[in-house]
Amino acid sequence: MFLEIVTPEKKVFEGDADSATFPGADGSFQILNSHAPLISLLKEGVVEYKVKGAAQQVIITGGVVEVVNNKVILLADGVSA
């Protein structure tokens, strides 16, 4: 699946990912390849995504994620280091 993580200031990540785990407003959830369409609010927390089996993380301050046709777009309010 194609994953894009953006904030109002910059693009944090863009590329193919094996999976992604998000801090949903009602609890954590994972997106895998061929996931059903979805839009969800996100709370502050860790977004973990795997690229070729290697786990990577980014801490977000909240946002929205959309999943459509193997494309996942995370519009984050902001990211912390």
Helices and strands as residue ranges (DSSP letters): E 2-6, E 11-16, E 19-24, E 27-32, E 38-42, E 45-51, E 54-60, E 63-68, E 71-76, E 79-80
